[in-house]
Amino acid sequence: APALLVAKHDGSWRMVVDYKKLNNITIKDNHPLPNMEQAIPVLGGGYKFFSKLDMKSGFWQIPIKEEDKYKTTFNTPDGLYE
């Protein structure tokens, strides 16, 4: 998958990887997690707070099966990275 730099609104840069080809061959989840609009009404009125999961740097925290790591490989002018 190609990696490229994209300018952010504050002028800094973010590296992004284009996984469109991988997405096209990925098996879709038949039982996806509900989105927020679906989940909140189910929680009911008894809840006083709602917490969120901070996904900043989530790629360091989500394990990938060893046999699937090659699928996350991306390329730059300096070479391939997993």
Rosetta constraint file for C-alpha pairs under 8 A:
AtomPair CA 1 CA 17 HARMONIC 6.45 0.50
AtomPair CA 1 CA 18 HARMONIC 5.75 0.50
AtomPair CA 1 CA 19 HARMONIC 5.76 0.50
AtomPair CA 1 CA 21 HARMONIC 7.67 0.50
AtomPair CA 1 CA 72 HARMONIC 7.71 0.50
AtomPair CA 1 CA 73 HARMONIC 6.47 0.50
AtomPair CA 1 CA 74 HARMONIC 4.46 0.50
AtomPair CA 1 CA 75 HARMONIC 6.03 0.50
AtomPair CA 2 CA 17 HARMONIC 5.80 0.50
AtomPair CA 2 CA 18 HARMONIC 5.65 0.50
AtomPair CA 2 CA 19 HARMONIC 7.81 0.50
AtomPair CA 2 CA 74 HARMONIC 5.58 0.50
AtomPair CA 2 CA 75 HARMONIC 5.19 0.50
AtomPair CA 2 CA 76 HARMONIC 6.69 0.50
AtomPair CA 3 CA 15 HARMONIC 6.77 0.50
AtomPair CA 3 CA 16 HARMONIC 5.66 0.50
AtomPair CA 3 CA 17 HARMONIC 4.32 0.50
AtomPair CA 3 CA 18 HARMONIC 6.38 0.50
AtomPair CA 3 CA 74 HARMONIC 6.08 0.50
AtomPair CA 3 CA 75 HARMONIC 5.90 0.50
AtomPair CA 3 CA 76 HARMONIC 5.82 0.50
AtomPair CA 4 CA 15 HARMONIC 5.67 0.50
AtomPair CA 4 CA 16 HARMONIC 5.57 0.50
AtomPair CA 4 CA 17 HARMONIC 6.45 0.50
AtomPair CA 4 CA 76 HARMONIC 7.61 0.50
AtomPair CA 5 CA 13 HARMONIC 6.15 0.50
AtomPair CA 5 CA 14 HARMONIC 5.53 0.50
AtomPair CA 5 CA 15 HARMONIC 4.51 0.50
AtomPair CA 5 CA 16 HARMONIC 6.17 0.50
AtomPair CA 6 CA 13 HARMONIC 5.64 0.50
AtomPair CA 6 CA 14 HARMONIC 5.34 0.50
AtomPair CA 6 CA 15 HARMONIC 6.33 0.50
AtomPair CA 6 CA 16 HARMONIC 6.98 0.50
AtomPair CA 7 CA 11 HARMONIC 6.04 0.50
AtomPair CA 7 CA 12 HARMONIC 5.97 0.50
AtomPair CA 7 CA 13 HARMONIC 4.65 0.50
AtomPair CA 7 CA 14 HARMONIC 6.39 0.50
AtomPair CA 8 CA 12 HARMONIC 5.43 0.50
AtomPair CA 8 CA 13 HARMONIC 5.64 0.50
AtomPair CA 8 CA 14 HARMONIC 6.68 0.50
AtomPair CA 17 CA 74 HARMONIC 6.80 0.50
AtomPair CA 19 CA 23 HARMONIC 6.10 0.50
AtomPair CA 20 CA 24 HARMONIC 6.23 0.50
AtomPair CA 21 CA 25 HARMONIC 6.85 0.50
AtomPair CA 22 CA 26 HARMONIC 6.15 0.50
AtomPair CA 22 CA 71 HARMONIC 7.33 0.50
AtomPair CA 34 CA 38 HARMONIC 5.74 0.50
AtomPair CA 34 CA 39 HARMONIC 5.96 0.50
AtomPair CA 35 CA 39 HARMONIC 6.20 0.50
AtomPair CA 36 CA 40 HARMONIC 5.96 0.50
AtomPair CA 37 CA 41 HARMONIC 7.35 0.50
AtomPair CA 38 CA 42 HARMONIC 7.17 0.50
AtomPair CA 39 CA 43 HARMONIC 6.61 0.50
AtomPair CA 40 CA 44 HARMONIC 7.21 0.50
AtomPair CA 43 CA 47 HARMONIC 7.10 0.50
AtomPair CA 54 CA 58 HARMONIC 7.91 0.50
AtomPair CA 57 CA 61 HARMONIC 7.37 0.50
AtomPair CA 58 CA 62 HARMONIC 6.28 0.50
AtomPair CA 64 CA 68 HARMONIC 6.58 0.50
AtomPair CA 64 CA 69 HARMONIC 6.30 0.50
AtomPair CA 65 CA 69 HARMONIC 6.49 0.50
AtomPair CA 68 CA 72 HARMONIC 7.58 0.50
AtomPair CA 69 CA 73 HARMONIC 7.17 0.50
AtomPair CA 69 CA 82 HARMONIC 6.68 0.50
AtomPair CA 70 CA 82 HARMONIC 6.53 0.50
AtomPair CA 72 CA 82 HARMONIC 5.93 0.50
AtomPair CA 73 CA 80 HARMONIC 6.57 0.50
AtomPair CA 73 CA 81 HARMONIC 5.38 0.50
AtomPair CA 73 CA 82 HARMONIC 4.31 0.50
AtomPair CA 74 CA 80 HARMONIC 5.72 0.50
AtomPair CA 74 CA 81 HARMONIC 5.44 0.50
AtomPair CA 74 CA 82 HARMONIC 6.58 0.50
AtomPair CA 75 CA 79 HARMONIC 5.67 0.50
AtomPair CA 75 CA 80 HARMONIC 4.42 0.50
AtomPair CA 75 CA 81 HARMONIC 6.27 0.50
AtomPair CA 76 CA 80 HARMONIC 6.40 0.50
